[in-house]
Amino acid sequence: MIKTLRYTFMAMLMLVCSTAFAGVITLNATDFAGSETATVTQDGITLTIDKGTSTSGAGNLYNGQQFRIYKGNILTVSSTVGNITKIVFTCTANNEVKWGPGCFAAQDGYSYEGKVGTWAGNAAEVKFTAESNQVRATTIEVTVGGEVGPTKKSAGLKFSESTVDYELGTTFTAPTFTKATTAAVKFVSDNEEVATVNAEGVIAATGKEGKAVITATSEENKEYNAGKTTCTVYAYRMNVYKKANTVEAGKQYLIVAQRDNKTYYAAPVKYNAEKPYGYLNSFKVDGIVDELKIKSSYKNAFTFEAVAGGYAIKDANGYYLYMDGKHASFQLGNEAKAWTVEPAENGTFTITNNGQFIQYGNGTFTTFGAWTEAQDKAVKPMLFVFDEAAGINGVQTTVKPQSNVRYNIAGQRVGADYKGIVIVNGKKYLQK
């Protein structure tokens, strides 16, 4: 009887020892205040940050009230208490509004919505590459699922390019698709008017302007985790803008400045309902030019509408610019407000609302604002008008995809190391 109890106790002890912790471990950035380190550990979960391809260095996991990871940094989340089945990043408003959504580069099991990035899978260690300029998260929640067991392989779904910029009228070269999983892969385009995808993952542009997100997914099986990856196609034309000497109602204009042998053009303020204001950031080209060619996917033009007292200025997002008389940043609203527009002989314009006129580059800044007086090193803007007559604007083409996928003469897809006759983009080659 005693021997039986002893064996039973030992069996129970072995079972307890072989079973790891299961639950959610929450790492709060504020708990590591002042640590300023590239590695932090809590309850068997370790966060490690490597420089990766970042030009800003490895940075610190803790900065202020947030975990901060620079673009190109690699964040490793590892566990010694059980396989990780879920990781949730609660990102800050700055990440969503200022630095762009997504947080980390697309990979199997990772998704992003609102301000929350979520990874789901089964692994003792997961690596993330920061894709936003800075990933900022207040908390990182790690769910541990139980025993540390064999880790399933990554599905390995991947397009050779995560984004494709395609200028209408040129040859479209489709990115190649590869996978590791043995499960079937499903492909879908969210905008087939712009780009389609076939059952093998070959993407084709239709010749119509716009954006299409191609998504590839696979189910989990005995050997591989579920997988998901995307490729975004931006099909655009080149819009031509030419230096204007006058303003016409209803026309679209770039707000331009020229200084230090460079030409700058303004971009609209990214609208935030809580803070509907801001300076106009700028893009630049080298040299003093009288013509600019800008991708149609870049919505940087402003429409000048005729109103009593002058012109209303509406950005590409549909918001009107005006000044509140207190700040040099532009206010955004739904009501048209009159600006006076006065051309000068040197090609610039005095564009005024509520006593403040638009200027570029207060001091050494590279933004547009509006002040009541001339600012140090600032210049008045020029206006470049959209050239509707430029033939390049109306390009529409039907595009034959160039996939670079290899097939043998039996029509079966083969790899780059295949020896023999292969068919690539409809042409036969001898591959030695």
C-alpha positions as CSV (number, residue, x, y, z in Angstrom):
1,M,0.0,0.0,0.0
2,I,2.8,2.4,1.0
3,K,4.8,1.4,-2.2
4,T,1.7,2.1,-4.3
5,L,1.2,5.5,-2.7
6,R,4.9,6.3,-3.2
7,Y,4.7,5.5,-7.0
8,T,1.5,7.5,-7.3
9,F,3.1,10.5,-5.6
10,M,6.1,10.3,-7.8
11,A,4.0,10.1,-10.9
12,M,2.0,13.2,-9.8
13,L,5.3,15.0,-9.1
14,M,6.7,14.1,-12.5
15,L,3.5,15.4,-14.1
16,V,3.6,18.7,-12.2
17,C,7.3,19.1,-13.1
18,S,6.7,18.4,-16.8
19,T,3.8,20.9,-17.1
20,A,4.8,24.5,-17.6
21,F,2.9,27.7,-16.6
22,A,-0.2,28.5,-18.6
23,G,-1.6,32.0,-18.6
24,V,-1.2,35.6,-19.6
25,I,1.9,37.6,-18.6
26,T,1.6,41.3,-19.1
27,L,4.7,43.5,-19.4
28,N,4.0,47.1,-18.7
29,A,6.5,49.7,-20.1
30,T,6.2,51.7,-16.9
31,D,7.4,48.8,-14.8
32,F,10.8,49.1,-16.4
33,A,11.2,52.9,-15.9
34,G,14.8,53.9,-15.9
35,S,16.1,50.5,-17.0
36,E,17.1,51.8,-20.5
37,T,18.3,48.4,-21.6
38,A,18.0,46.3,-24.7
39,T,16.8,43.3,-22.7
40,V,14.1,42.9,-20.0
41,T,12.8,39.8,-18.3
42,Q,9.6,39.2,-16.3
43,D,8.1,35.9,-15.1
44,G,10.0,33.8,-17.6
45,I,9.3,36.1,-20.6
46,T,12.3,37.9,-22.1
47,L,12.2,40.9,-24.6
48,T,15.4,41.5,-26.5
49,I,16.0,44.2,-29.1
50,D,18.7,44.0,-31.8
51,K,19.7,46.8,-34.1
52,G,18.7,44.9,-37.2
53,T,18.8,47.2,-40.2
54,S,17.9,50.3,-38.2
55,T,20.0,53.4,-38.9
56,S,19.0,54.8,-35.4
57,G,20.7,52.0,-33.5
58,A,19.2,49.4,-31.2
59,G,17.5,52.0,-29.0
60,N,15.9,51.1,-25.7
61,L,13.0,48.9,-24.9
62,Y,11.8,51.5,-22.4
63,N,11.5,55.2,-23.3
64,G,9.2,57.5,-21.3
65,Q,6.0,55.6,-20.8
66,Q,6.4,53.2,-23.7
67,F,8.4,50.4,-25.2
68,R,10.1,52.0,-28.2
69,I,11.5,50.0,-31.1
70,Y,13.0,51.8,-34.2
71,K,12.3,50.9,-37.8
72,G,14.4,48.0,-38.7
73,N,15.0,46.8,-35.1
74,I,14.3,43.2,-34.4
75,L,12.3,42.4,-31.2
76,T,12.6,38.9,-29.9
77,V,10.0,37.6,-27.5
78,S,11.1,34.3,-25.8
79,S,9.7,32.1,-23.1
80,T,11.2,29.6,-20.6
81,V,7.9,28.8,-19.0
82,G,6.0,27.3,-21.9
83,N,5.3,27.8,-25.6
84,I,4.0,31.2,-26.6
85,T,0.6,31.0,-28.2
86,K,-0.3,34.7,-28.4
87,I,1.3,38.1,-28.2
88,V,-0.7,41.4,-28.1
89,F,1.0,44.8,-28.5
90,T,-1.1,47.8,-27.4
91,C,0.3,50.6,-29.4
92,T,0.1,54.3,-28.6
93,A,-1.9,56.9,-30.5
94,N,1.4,58.3,-31.8
95,N,2.1,55.1,-33.5
96,E,-1.3,55.0,-35.2
97,V,-1.4,58.7,-36.2
98,K,2.1,59.9,-36.6
99,W,4.2,56.9,-37.4
100,G,1.7,54.9,-39.5
101,P,-0.2,51.7,-38.8
102,G,1.1,48.1,-38.9
103,C,3.8,48.2,-36.1
104,F,5.7,45.2,-37.4
105,A,6.4,43.7,-40.8
106,A,3.8,41.1,-42.0
107,Q,4.6,37.6,-40.9
108,D,2.7,34.3,-40.3
109,G,0.2,34.8,-37.5
110,Y,0.5,38.6,-37.2
111,S,-2.3,41.1,-37.7
112,Y,-2.9,44.7,-36.9
113,E,-6.2,46.6,-36.3
114,G,-6.8,49.9,-34.7
115,K,-3.9,50.3,-32.3
116,V,-3.5,46.6,-31.5
117,G,-1.0,44.3,-33.0
118,T,-1.6,40.5,-32.4
119,W,0.5,37.5,-33.1
120,A,-1.0,33.9,-32.7
121,G,0.8,30.7,-33.1
122,N,2.9,28.2,-31.1
123,A,6.5,28.8,-30.4
124,A,9.1,29.2,-27.6
125,E,10.5,32.3,-29.4
126,V,9.0,34.8,-31.8
127,K,10.9,37.6,-33.8
128,F,9.3,40.8,-35.0
129,T,10.9,43.4,-37.3
130,A,9.7,47.0,-36.8
131,E,8.2,48.4,-40.0
132,S,6.8,51.7,-38.7
133,N,9.3,54.6,-38.1
134,Q,9.0,53.9,-34.4
135,V,6.9,51.2,-32.8
136,R,5.6,52.4,-29.5
137,A,3.6,50.1,-27.2
138,T,2.4,50.7,-23.6
139,T,1.9,47.0,-22.9
140,I,3.0,43.7,-24.3
141,E,0.8,40.7,-23.3
142,V,2.2,37.2,-23.7
143,T,0.0,34.2,-23.5
144,V,1.8,30.9,-22.6
145,G,-0.1,27.8,-23.6
146,G,1.4,25.0,-21.4
147,E,4.2,22.5,-22.0
148,V,7.2,23.4,-24.0
149,G,6.8,21.0,-26.9
150,P,7.9,20.8,-30.5
151,T,7.3,24.0,-32.4
152,K,5.5,23.8,-35.6
153,K,7.2,25.2,-38.6
154,S,6.4,28.6,-40.1
155,A,4.2,28.4,-43.2
156,G,6.8,30.6,-44.9
157,L,4.3,32.4,-47.1
158,K,6.1,35.3,-48.9
159,F,5.9,37.6,-51.8
160,S,9.3,38.7,-53.1
161,E,8.0,42.3,-52.7
162,S,5.6,43.5,-50.0
163,T,4.7,46.5,-52.1
164,V,4.8,47.1,-55.8
165,D,4.7,50.6,-57.3
166,Y,3.5,50.3,-60.9
167,E,3.4,53.3,-63.3
168,L,0.7,52.8,-65.9
169,G,2.0,52.4,-69.4
170,T,5.1,50.5,-68.4
171,T,5.8,46.8,-68.1
172,F,4.4,45.3,-64.9
173,T,6.6,42.7,-63.3
174,A,4.8,40.6,-60.7
175,P,6.5,39.6,-57.5
176,T,7.2,35.9,-57.1
177,F,5.5,33.9,-54.4
178,T,7.1,31.2,-52.3
179,K,5.9,29.0,-49.4
180,A,7.2,26.3,-47.1
181,T,3.9,24.8,-45.9
182,T,2.3,21.7,-47.4
183,A,-1.2,23.2,-46.9
184,A,-3.1,24.7,-49.7
185,V,-2.7,28.5,-50.2
186,K,-5.7,30.7,-51.0
187,F,-5.1,34.0,-52.8
188,V,-7.5,37.0,-53.0
189,S,-7.4,40.6,-54.2
190,D,-9.4,43.2,-52.4
191,N,-9.7,45.3,-55.6
192,E,-9.7,43.2,-58.8
193,E,-10.3,46.4,-60.9
194,V,-6.6,47.3,-60.1
195,A,-4.9,43.9,-59.7
196,T,-5.9,40.3,-59.9
197,V,-4.2,37.1,-58.6
198,N,-4.5,33.5,-59.8
199,A,-4.5,30.3,-57.9
200,E,-0.7,30.1,-58.0
201,G,-0.2,33.6,-56.6
202,V,0.7,35.3,-59.9
203,I,-0.4,38.9,-59.7
204,A,-1.5,40.9,-62.8
205,A,-2.2,44.6,-63.0
206,T,-5.3,45.5,-65.0
207,G,-4.1,48.9,-66.2
208,K,-6.4,50.9,-63.9
209,E,-5.2,53.4,-61.4
210,G,-5.6,52.6,-57.7
211,K,-4.6,50.3,-54.8
212,A,-5.1,46.6,-54.4
213,V,-4.0,44.4,-51.5
214,I,-3.3,40.8,-52.4
215,T,-3.6,38.4,-49.5
216,A,-2.3,34.8,-49.3
217,T,-3.5,32.5,-46.5
218,S,-3.0,28.9,-45.5
219,E,-4.5,26.7,-42.7
220,E,-2.6,25.1,-39.9
221,N,-1.7,21.4,-40.3
222,K,0.3,18.9,-38.3
223,E,3.6,20.2,-39.4
224,Y,3.1,23.9,-40.2
225,N,1.4,26.9,-38.5
226,A,-1.3,28.8,-40.3
227,G,0.2,31.5,-42.5
228,K,-0.7,34.9,-43.9
229,T,1.1,37.5,-46.0
230,T,0.2,40.4,-48.2
231,C,1.4,42.3,-51.2
232,T,0.1,45.8,-51.9
233,V,0.0,47.0,-55.5
234,Y,-0.1,50.8,-56.1
235,A,-1.0,51.6,-59.8
236,Y,-0.4,55.2,-60.6
237,R,0.2,57.7,-63.4
238,M,2.5,60.7,-63.3
239,N,0.6,64.0,-62.8
240,V,2.3,67.0,-64.3
241,Y,2.2,70.4,-62.5
242,K,3.6,73.6,-64.0
243,K,4.5,76.9,-62.5
244,A,1.5,79.3,-62.5
245,N,1.4,83.0,-62.6
246,T,-2.3,83.4,-61.8
247,V,-5.0,81.4,-60.0
248,E,-8.2,80.0,-61.6
249,A,-11.1,78.8,-59.5
250,G,-11.7,75.0,-59.5
251,K,-8.1,74.2,-60.5
252,Q,-5.7,72.0,-58.5
253,Y,-2.4,73.4,-57.3
254,L,0.7,72.3,-55.5
255,I,1.8,74.7,-52.9
256,V,5.5,75.1,-53.6
257,A,8.6,76.8,-52.2
258,Q,12.1,77.2,-53.6
259,R,15.1,77.8,-51.3
260,D,18.7,76.7,-51.1
261,N,18.6,75.4,-54.7
262,K,15.8,73.0,-53.9
263,T,12.1,72.9,-54.7
264,Y,9.7,71.8,-52.0
265,Y,6.0,71.0,-52.3
266,A,3.5,70.7,-49.5
267,A,1.5,67.7,-48.3
268,P,-1.9,67.9,-46.5
269,V,-2.1,67.6,-42.8
270,K,-3.0,64.2,-41.6
271,Y,-6.4,64.7,-40.1
272,N,-7.0,64.0,-36.4
273,A,-10.5,64.7,-35.1
274,E,-9.0,65.5,-31.6
275,K,-6.3,67.8,-33.1
276,P,-7.6,69.1,-36.5
277,Y,-4.6,71.3,-37.2
278,G,-0.9,71.2,-38.2
279,Y,1.9,72.5,-40.4
280,L,2.2,71.3,-44.0
281,N,5.1,69.0,-44.2
282,S,7.0,69.0,-47.5
283,F,8.7,66.8,-50.1
284,K,11.7,68.0,-52.1
285,V,13.4,67.7,-55.4
286,D,16.9,69.0,-56.2
287,G,17.2,72.2,-58.2
288,I,14.9,75.2,-59.1
289,V,12.3,73.7,-61.4
290,D,9.3,75.1,-63.3
291,E,7.6,71.7,-63.6
292,L,6.9,68.8,-61.2
293,K,5.9,65.2,-62.0
294,I,4.2,63.6,-59.0
295,K,2.7,60.1,-58.6
296,S,-1.1,60.3,-58.8
297,S,-1.2,58.1,-55.7
298,Y,0.3,61.0,-53.7
299,K,-2.7,63.2,-52.9
300,N,-0.8,66.5,-52.4
301,A,-2.8,68.9,-54.6
302,F,-5.0,71.6,-53.1
303,T,-8.1,72.9,-54.9
304,F,-8.7,76.6,-55.0
305,E,-12.5,77.3,-54.9
306,A,-14.0,80.7,-55.6
307,V,-15.8,82.2,-52.6
308,A,-16.8,85.7,-51.5
309,G,-13.6,87.6,-50.7
310,G,-11.2,85.3,-52.5
311,Y,-10.5,81.6,-52.7
312,A,-11.1,78.7,-50.3
313,I,-8.3,76.2,-50.2
314,K,-9.4,72.5,-49.9
315,D,-6.9,69.7,-49.4
316,A,-7.1,66.3,-51.1
317,N,-8.9,64.8,-48.0
318,G,-11.8,67.3,-48.4
319,Y,-10.9,69.6,-45.5
320,Y,-10.6,73.4,-45.8
321,L,-7.6,75.3,-44.5
322,Y,-7.9,78.5,-42.4
323,M,-6.1,80.4,-39.7
324,D,-7.3,81.1,-36.2
325,G,-5.3,84.2,-35.7
326,K,-3.4,82.6,-32.8
327,H,-1.2,79.9,-34.2
328,A,1.0,79.5,-37.2
329,S,-0.3,76.0,-37.9
330,F,-3.2,75.5,-40.3
331,Q,-6.6,74.7,-38.9
332,L,-8.8,72.2,-40.8
333,G,-12.6,72.4,-41.1
334,N,-15.6,71.6,-43.2
335,E,-16.5,75.2,-43.9
336,A,-14.9,77.2,-46.8
337,K,-12.9,80.2,-45.6
338,A,-11.7,82.9,-47.9
339,W,-8.0,83.5,-48.6
340,T,-6.8,86.4,-50.6
341,V,-4.3,85.4,-53.3
342,E,-2.0,88.1,-54.6
343,P,0.7,87.3,-57.3
344,A,4.1,88.9,-57.3
345,E,6.5,89.6,-60.2
346,N,9.0,87.0,-58.9
347,G,6.5,84.2,-59.2
348,T,5.5,83.9,-55.6
349,F,2.1,84.6,-54.1
350,T,0.9,86.3,-50.9
351,I,-1.8,83.9,-49.7
352,T,-3.6,85.4,-46.6
353,N,-6.3,84.4,-44.2
354,N,-7.3,86.2,-41.0
355,G,-4.2,88.4,-41.2
356,Q,-1.7,85.5,-41.6
357,F,0.1,84.7,-44.8
358,I,1.6,81.4,-45.9
359,Q,5.4,81.1,-45.6
360,Y,7.8,78.2,-46.0
361,G,10.7,77.4,-43.7
362,N,10.6,79.5,-40.6
363,G,14.3,79.4,-39.6
364,T,15.6,76.1,-41.1
365,F,12.3,74.2,-40.8
366,T,11.0,72.4,-43.9
367,T,7.3,73.0,-43.3
368,F,4.7,75.5,-44.4
369,G,2.9,77.7,-41.9
370,A,1.3,81.1,-41.8
371,W,2.3,84.2,-39.8
372,T,1.3,87.8,-39.5
373,E,4.9,89.0,-40.2
374,A,7.8,87.7,-42.4
375,Q,9.8,85.0,-40.6
376,D,13.5,84.4,-40.5
377,K,14.8,82.6,-43.6
378,A,11.2,82.0,-44.7
379,V,10.0,82.4,-48.4
380,K,6.6,82.9,-49.8
381,P,5.0,80.1,-51.8
382,M,4.6,79.5,-55.5
383,L,1.7,77.7,-57.1
384,F,2.1,74.9,-59.6
385,V,-1.1,74.1,-61.5
386,F,-2.2,70.6,-62.5
387,D,-1.7,70.2,-66.3
388,E,-4.8,68.5,-67.5
389,A,-3.6,68.5,-71.1
390,A,-0.5,66.5,-70.4
391,G,-0.9,63.2,-72.4
392,I,0.7,61.2,-69.6
393,N,-2.3,61.7,-67.4
394,G,-4.7,59.6,-69.5
395,V,-2.7,56.4,-69.8
396,Q,-4.8,53.2,-69.6
397,T,-3.2,49.9,-70.6
398,T,-3.9,46.2,-70.4
399,V,-0.9,44.6,-68.8
400,K,0.5,41.1,-69.3
401,P,2.0,40.0,-66.0
402,Q,5.7,39.0,-65.8
403,S,5.7,36.5,-63.0
404,N,9.2,34.9,-63.5
405,V,7.6,31.6,-62.3
406,R,9.2,28.5,-63.8
407,Y,7.2,25.5,-65.2
408,N,8.5,22.3,-66.9
409,I,7.1,21.2,-70.2
410,A,4.4,19.2,-68.4
411,G,3.1,22.4,-67.0
412,Q,4.3,21.7,-63.4
413,R,5.8,24.5,-61.4
414,V,9.5,24.0,-60.6
415,G,12.2,25.7,-58.6
416,A,15.2,27.7,-59.6
417,D,17.4,24.7,-59.3
418,Y,15.4,22.6,-61.8
419,K,17.5,21.2,-64.7
420,G,16.0,21.0,-68.2
421,I,13.6,22.9,-70.4
422,V,11.6,25.5,-68.4
423,I,8.8,27.9,-69.4
424,V,9.1,31.4,-68.0
425,N,6.5,34.1,-68.9
426,G,5.4,32.0,-71.9
427,K,8.9,31.5,-73.3
428,K,11.0,28.3,-73.3
429,Y,14.5,28.2,-71.9
430,L,17.1,25.4,-71.3
431,Q,18.1,25.6,-67.7
432,K,21.4,23.9,-67.0
